[in-house]
Amino acid sequence: MAEFLGTMVLLMFGAGVVASVVLFGTGTPGELVNGGFTNINIGWGLGVAMGIFVAGKISGAHLNPAVTVALAVRRGFPWGKVLPYSLAQTAGAFAGAALVFLGYRAAFMKFDPALEKTAGVFATFPAFPASPMTGWIDQIIGTALLVLLVLAITDEKNQPAGAFTPFAVGLVVVAIGMCWGTLHGYAINPARDLGPRLFTVAAGFRNNGLTDGTGVFWVPLVAPLIGGVIGAVLYDAGIRRYLPMALVVMLASGQPAWAQAQAQDTVVLKAARLFDGRSDMLQTPGMVVVSGGRIESVGATAQIPAGAKVIDLGDATLSPGFMDVHTHLNSERSDDTRNDRIRRLEETPAERALIAATYARKTLMAGFTTVRDLGGADFIDVGLRNAINKGFAEGPRMLVAVRSICTLGGHCDGTNGYRFGFLNPEAMLPNVASGPDGMRNAVRWAVKYGADVIKVTASGGVLSLNDDVDSPQLTQEELNALVDEAHAKRKKAAAHSHGAEAAKRAIRAGIDSIEHGSFLDDEALRMMVEKGTYLVPTLMAADSIRETWAKGGRMDPRTERKARLALDAMDVTVSKAIRMGVKIAFGTDSGVSRHGRNAEEFKLMAGRGMKPVDALKAATSAGADLLGVGDRLGTLQAGRVADIVAIPGNPLVDISQTERVGFVMKDGRVFKGGL
């Protein structure tokens, strides 16, 4: 209805001014009265401005199918709304033309009783009928200018016109009319031309351009659609790509609003789209109201509180903050694994902690506001988590495992690969355990020293020495005891498991997630579906090892052999898991891969057959469900913690846009975004 009324108002002004100029002349060819062509241009411009005032807050006031199509092509406007919008605009133009004819009927009957020469009051006609290409070029250029300038005027990142926007757009129409309006009547709008032209047919005008044999109707119908898309592409390629992602409302102090915004402030985030973490479709437009570190309301109908700071992120998609449920923030693998082993012996815990703080900040700036950190050394993960929580460091919310629990000589036994006696036997921590009672004791030790989650290595690993990558390393009884103890302590439990048999033992024990899962067979996958066990594929870890090989990096021959076996199997397993409906959560194994590149996992998941929206869910609501924090994180809804990121463009069209997050809010505080 808004598009109908807005376009009707536009036509009442536009066609009305043409009628006042044309119908009161003497009939002498070329003679115009009542301001002539200047009045026509100004009248159409004011008509556009008035139409925007009518429809702007409800529908966005496209008032023009060329604008609607351009926004669908370049701004993610839903294609399903293009036809309804265009029909409403055309019907509104028809109604506006009918009202103008009703008002000016006496003048029409006096000036043109047979209605054989005045259809041009409503529809457009070429100045050079013998040269239709002239009108074609005119309409493409005019509409391209219109859309390019409308985008420039309304883009919040490009000095927005604000309340002056309707008049600014109206002036654009005036300028185009003055410069390009003589060649084909200045339609630059299929609805503005087709609706009134249909009225001229219904009203009996003989020179209507539709049934009179001239066939001129197709130029203002088709050419503006092409021109509109061209204008949008030109603006995006030549201007928008060089603008900052967000324009932030400035405070009286002259500082950006986000620089002063603390958790207690009320902030309104606006963007072209919104992913709420649960739905299969994006909401358009997107808006979230945040106050006191919590989300107050979500959606285009949310009320903007008086005095709120408004951050308009333009052509972006608001999303819950991402979750990476498999990281190792205390370290980062280089392209020389032998050198890494030496470096770990040389670095002090304090040095590694300071380096880890930089990894945490990179992760947060990439849009990851929550991570599950699955094992490190020297309690660096505990210290980093606490420092972030107390405000001494910037990073994601961390759920930590302290150390991975393993068997003697298994994956994550820190003495693997060294000769006996080289390392102090007293340095062996209780995370290296044997037997059901030993596993219970290891869980209790981890919880005592700060673990939020329990991690166990159920199978061999790729980068460790002295074990096969897929061999089971714990008995069924050991895993039963470990998971039972973890759940008794109200801690979730994750099992590193490349091998199928090790995974099946962990699944039977009630494990919450299987990490990696390279060699999972159909039976293991079916068990995961039946029990609701999550798979965390960590495709980035595999991809980073491929990068190492491509760059000629050095790997220990023992680990390289295992890596090639696992990487060959992983892609097939993950694709099969997706097809079978296994629950999947987003995890990268960052630390094996580079910190800050976490979002590259999205396109890897999509490349194995996952829908982009399901990949986003894996890093939001699914991750929150796995971590047991779905009651406060993972979705954009009232009452949830305000962890929010903005993804440029539409991630459902291009999932790699997640790698270019330009705005990050955690706990209601803005960490990234703005001018």
N, C-alpha and C positions, 0 to 999 in steps of 0.2 A: 504493500500500500504506500510506503514511503517513496519508493521509486516512481510509482504511478503519479502521486501527487506532486512530487518535485519536478518531474518532467512536464506535467500538465501546466504548472506555474511557469516553467521555462518557455513553453510554447505560447502561453497567453501574453507574455511580455514580447517575445520575439516576433511571432506572427502578427500580434497587435500593432507593433510599431511599423511593420511593413505595410499593413493595411492602411494605417494613418497616412503613410507617405504616398502610396500608390493610388488609393481610391479617391483622393481629393485633388488630384491633378487635373489638368485640362484635357488630357488625352494626347497632347503633343508628344511624339516619340522622344524619349530621353529626358523628359521633364519630370522632376521630382519636387515635391513641396514638403512643408513641415519638417525642415531640417535635412531632408534628403538622405543620402547614403550615410552621412555622419550619424544621424539619428538612428538609422537601422543598426549600425554597429554598436552604438551605445545601448540601445534597447535590448539587443541580444545579450550583450555582456551583463547588463543588470538582471535580465531574466535568468541567466546562469547563476548569478550570485543569490538571487531570491530562491531559486530552486534548491541550492545548497543549504540555505538557512532552513528550508522546510524539511529536508530529508537527511541532513548531515548526521545528526546524532543517532538516527535509527538504522539507516542502511548504508551510510557512508556517502550517499549522494553521488552515485556514479552518473546517473541521468543520461547515459550514453553507452550503448553496447560496445563501442570501440574501447572505452575506458574499462569496462567490465572484462572484456577478453584480454586486454593487456595486463590487467591485474591477475587474471587467472594464469597467464603465461609466465609472468615475472614475479608475482608477489604471493603465490600460493592461495589466491582466492579460489574457493571450491568450484570445480567445474560443474558440479551438480546444481549450482545456483546461477550459472551463466544464462541458461535459457529462461528461467523464471524472471530474472532481473531484466533481460532484454524484452521479454513479452510485456512486463509491467511498464517499461519505459516507452515501448511503442504504443501501448494502449493509452498511456498518459498523454503522449503527443497527439494521438487521435482525438482524445477528449479536449485537449487544449485548443486544437484547431477548430473543433466543432463549436466551442464557446466563443472563439473569436468570430467565426462566421455568424453565429447567432447575434452577437453584439453589433456587427457591422453589416448585417444583411441588407438593410435599406441602402447603404452605400454601394454594396456589390450590385444590387438590382439597378441602381441608377447608372453606375459606371460601366457595368458589363452584364446587361440583362440576360444574355444567352449563356453566361458563364463559359466563354470560349477563349478568354485571354488572361484570366487573373489567377489561375492555379498557382502561379509563382508567388503569390502571397504566402502560401503554405509550404510548397515544395520547391526544390531547386532545379534549375535547368541550365544547360551549357550556354555560354556566350558564343561559342563557335560549334554549332551542331555538326558541321562537316568534319570536325577534328575531335572525336571523342577522347583521344589520348590526352589532350590538353586538360580536360576535366579530371581524368584519372590521376594524372600527375599532381594536379592541384589538390585533390582530396587527400592523397597520400601525404604530401608535404604538410598540408594544413593540420591534419590529424596527428601526424608525428610531432609537430610543434606543440600542439595542444597537450598531448599526453606527457611529453618530455617536461614541459613547464609545470603541468599539474603535479607531477612527481617531485620536481624540484621545490615547488612551493609547499607541498604537504609533508616533505621528508623532515622528520624531527631532528635529523642529524645535520641538516643543511640550512641553518638559519630559518626556522619555521616562521610562517606568517601569523600563526596563532589565530586570534579572533578576526584578523584582517583577511584570513584565507578566502572566504567567499568572494570578497571584492577583488582580491589578487587574481583569482581564477577568472572572474568576470572581465578584468582588464586584459587578461591574455586573450579572451574571446574577442574583445574589441580590437586588439592589435592585429589578430589574425584576420578579422573581417576587413580592416582597413587595407591590409597588405595583400591578402589572398582571396578576398570575397567576390571579386568580379568575374572570375573565370567560370565558376560553376555554382554560383549562388551560395557558397559558404556554409555547406551542410556540416561537415566534419563530425557527423553524428547520425548513424543509420536510423535510430529511432525517431530523431527529430525530423527526418525526411520521410521515412516510410509511413509513420502514423498519419501525418497530415496528408500525404499523397493518397493513402487509402480513403481518407475522408473526402478528398476531392472527387474520387471515383464514386463514392456513395452519394455525394451531394449533386452529382451530375456535371461537374466541370469537364469540358471537352478536351482541353489541353493539359491533361493530367500526367502525361509522361509514362503512364502505365498501360492504358488501353487505347491510346491514340496512335499506336504504331511506331512511335519514335524510339521506344526502348531505352530512354535515358535514365530510367529509375535505378538500373543496376550499378551505376558509377557511385552515387552517394550511399548505396547500400553496402558495397563490398570494399571499395577503396579505403574508407576510414578504418575498417577492421585491420587492414594491412598496415596502414600508417600508424595506428595506435601501438601495435606491437613493435614497430620499428622505433618509435619514440621512446618506449620503455627500455628497449635494448640499448639505445644510444645513451640514455641517462645512466643506466646501471653500469655500462662499460666505461663511460667517460667521466662520470662524476661520483656515483655512489660507492664504487669500489675503493675510492681514495679517502672516503670520509671515515671518521671514528665510528665505532659501533653504536655508541649511545650518546644522546644529548641529554644532559642532566639539568634539571631545574636548579638555578642558582639562588643561594640564600642572600639575605641583605648584606652579609659580610663579604660577599664576592667570592666565597668558596663554593665548589660544587657541593650539592646537597649530600652526596654519599660520603664526602670527606668528614662531615660532621655527624652523619647518621649513626647512632648507636642502637643497640637492641631495643631501647625504650621508645625510639622515635616511630612515627607512623610513616611508612613509605609505600607508595603505589607504583608497582611495576606494570608497564604496558608494552605490548609487542603485537606483531601481526597475528601470531598463533600461540597456542598453549597446548602442551602435552601434560596431562594430569597424572601420568604414571600408571594408569589402569586402562584407559579407553583405547580402542583401536583407531580412533579418528582424532585429529587435532581440532581444538576449538578455535574459532576465529570471530573477532579478534581475541587476544589474550590479555587478561588483567588479573593481578594478585595484589591484595591489600595486606600489608605486614605491619604488625605493631607488637612491641614487647618481645621481639624474637619469635613470634608465632604468626601463622597465617590467619587473618581475620575472615577474609572472603575471597572467592575466586570466580572469575568469569566476567563477561562483558557487562553484565547487569549489576556488578558490585558497585556500591556507592563509594565515591571518593570523599573521605572525611575532610572537613574544613581544616586548613593548615597543613595537610599532608604534603610531603615531598614527593613529586612525581618524577619517575625515571622512565622515559619513553625510549625503548630499545629498537623501535622501528621494525624493519623487515627481519625479524628474528622469531624464534620459538622458545617460549618459557618452558622450563622442564624442572622436575625435582632434581636436586643435586645428585650427581652420579655416585654410585657405590662400586668400588673395586674390592671384591671379597677374597682376593688372594694377592697380597703384596709382601715385600720384604724391604722395608724402608731403611734398614740398618746397613745395607750394602748395595753395590751395583757391579755386576759382572763386566769385565772388559773383554776385548777380543783375544786375550792371552790368558788362558785358564791357569797355566803354570805360574805365571807372574802373580795372579790373584792369590794363589795359595801362600806365596811368600809375603805379599803385601799384608794379608790378614795377620801374619805373625809379627809384623813390624809395627803396625798401627796401634796406638793406645786407645783404650775405650773412650777417653775424652775426645780424641781426634775423630773417631768414628761417629760419636754422638753429634758433634758439630756438623760433620758432613751429612749425617742423616737428616738434620734439620733443613738442609737445603733441598734434599729429596722430598721431604714432606711439603715444603712450600711449592715446589714444581708440581706436585700432585694436586694440590688445592687449586693452583692457577689453571690447571687443565680441566677443572670443573668437577673434581672428585672431592666431595665434602665428607664422605665416610669411607673408611677402608677397614678390612679385616687383615691384620698383619700376622702372618702365620709362621713366626719363628725367627729368632735372631740370636744374638750373643750379648753377654755382659749386661743384660737387662736394659739395653739401649731402647728397645721398643717401649718398655714400661716408663722409662724416664722421658722419652719423647712424647708419649701420650699425656703424661702428667704436665709437662711443660706447655703443651698446646692447650690443655684444659684450663691451665692457670693464666694463659695469656702471654707467656714468655716466648712463645714461638708460634709461627703461622703454619697451619697444616690442617689436614682433614681430621675429623673425629676418628679416633683409632680404637678398635677392639683388638687386643693383642693376645698372643699365645705364649709369650715368654720364650719357651724352647719347644721344638718339636719332640714328641716322645717317640723313642725308637728302641730297637733291640741292640744288643751288643754286636758291633760290627755292621749294623744296618745303616740305611740311608739316614743321615743327620747325626751319626756317631762322629763327633769332631776329631777323633783320633784315627779315623780311617786314612790309610795311605802313608802313614808315618811308621818308622821302625819302632819296635817295642822299646820303651824307655826314653824315647826322644821327648815326649811330652810328660808332664808330671801326672802320675797315676791319680793323684789326689784331685786333679782338675776334672776328673770324670764326674759329671753332674747326675743327679737322680733321674734326669729325663731319659737316660740310657738304662733300661730296665728289662727284667725277664720274669715270666710267670705272672699269673693273675694278680697276686698280691703286690708284685713289683709295679704292675701297671696302675693299680689303685694308688700306690704310694707316689708314683710319678705325677698322677693327676692332682693329688693333694698338695704336692710340692709346688706345682705350677700355679694352682689357685692361691696358695699361701703367699707367693711372691708376685701376685698381681695379674694373673691370667684372666681375661674375659671370655676366652674360648680355648678349647683343647684341640691340639693338632697332633695326629699320630701318623707315622710313616708305615703304612700297611704293606707296601711293596718296595722293591728297590727303586733307585732314582737314576736320572740321566747323568748329573754332574758329580755324583759321589763315586768313590772308588770301592773296589772289593765287593761289589754286589751286582747281580743281574737286574736289569731294569724292570722286569715283570715278575720277579720271584716273590712269593708271599714271605713276609718276615715276622708275622705274629700268628700265633695259633688262634683258633676260634675262641677258646677259653680266655686268652689274653685280651682279645678285642671285646668280648662280652663284658669282662670286668672293667675295662677302660671306659667304654661307653656308659655302662651302668653308673660308674663313679662320677663321670662328667655330668650326666643328667641329674644325678642326685644332688650335685652341687649347683644345679640350674645353669649349666654351661652347655652350649652347643659344641658338637664334636665334628671335626673335619678329618678325613682320611686321605693322605697322599697315596694314590694307587694308580700305577700305570697298568698293572696286570689284572686280568679278569678274576682269577681265583682269590687274590687278595681283596679285591673290591667286593666280591660276593660274601666273603667272611665279614667284612665291615658292614655291608648292607644287612645281613642277618642279625648283626649285633645292634642294629638301630642307629647307625651313623647318620649324621645330618647331611653331609655332602661328600662326594668323591671328587678329589682334585686330579686334574689331568685326564685320567681314564683312557689312555692311549690304546690299550688292547682289550677294551671291554667287549665281551661277546654278547650275542642276542639274549642269552639267559640273564646275564647281569643287567642289561638294559631293561628287560621285562621286570626284573625284581625292583629296579629303581622306580619304574612307573607304578607298580603295585604299592610300594611303600612310600612314595612321594619323596624319594631321596633326590637331592639336587646334584647335578653334574656341573663342575666348574672347569671348562675346557683349557683355559690358559693358552690360547692360540698365539698370543704375543710372544710367549717364551720360545715356542717353536720358530716363529718368524724371525726372532732376533738371532737364533742360532744359524738360520739360513743366511742372514746378513753377515754373520761372522765368517762363514765359509766363502761367501761371495767376495768379501774384502781380503781373503787370504789370511784370516786370523789363525791363531794357534790353539788347538785343543789337545788335551791329553788323548792319545790313541784309544785308551780304554773308554773314555767318556764319549769320544766321537763315534765309536762303533754303536754304543747304546743310543746315542742321539739319532743316528740314521734309522735305526729300527723303530724308535718311537715316532719320529716325524712321519715316516711312511705310513704308519697305521693311524695316526691321530685324526687326519682329515676325514678318512672313511668313517671312523667311529663317531665323530661329532655329527657328520651329515646324517648317519643312521639314527643317532639319538634324537635329532630334531624331528626326523620323519616319524619316529615311534612315540613322540610326545613326552620324552623325558623332561622333567623340570630343569631349566638351565639358568644359572646365575652368572653374572659377569665377573670374570677374574682374569688377571693378566700375568701373574707371577713376576710383577715388576721387581727388579733387583736382578733377575735373570735377564729381563729386557730393561730398557732404559726408563728411568723414572720421568714422568711428565709426558710420556707418549702413550699413556694408558688408553686413550680414546681410539687408538688405531685398532683395538680389539673389535670395535663395532663393525668395521667393514670386513674384518676377517670372519666374524660370525655370519654376516650377511652373505659372504662369499661361499659359505658352507651350506646355504639354503635357508637361513633364518630370515624371516620378514624383518625389515627395518624397525617396525613398531615393536616387535617381540624382542629385538636386541635392546631397544630402549627400556622395555619393561625389565629385562634381565639386569639392567644396571640401576633400576629404581625400585619398583614394587616387589619384584622377585627377590632382589638382593636384600631388601628390608625384611621380607618374610623369612629368608634363610637365617639372617642374623637375629631374628626375634625382636626387631624394632619397628615392625609394621604399624604399630599403634601410634607412632610419632614421626616416622620418617618414610621416605619412598614415594609419597604422593603429594600432590598439591590439593589440599582440601582444608577447610576451616579447622583450626585447632592443632594442626601439625606444626612441627618445628620448621622455621623458615629457612630451609636449605633450597636455594633456587639458582639455576644457571640459565643463560640465554645462548641458544645455538643460532648462528647466522642462517638465514633462509629457512628452508623446509627440510628437516632431516629425513622425512619419509620419502622425499624425492632424491636426496643425496645424503646418505648416512655419513659420509666422510666429513660433512660439516660439523659433526661432533668434535672433530679435531681442532676446531677454531673457535672454541667457546670464548666469548668476549665479555661475559659478565658472570661474576660468581658472588653469591650471597650465602653465608653460613651462619646459622643461629640469628638471622635478622641483621647481620653486619655485612656490609659490602666489602669484599676483598679485591675485586677486580671489576673494572668497568668505568665508563664515563669518558670525559674529554681527554 
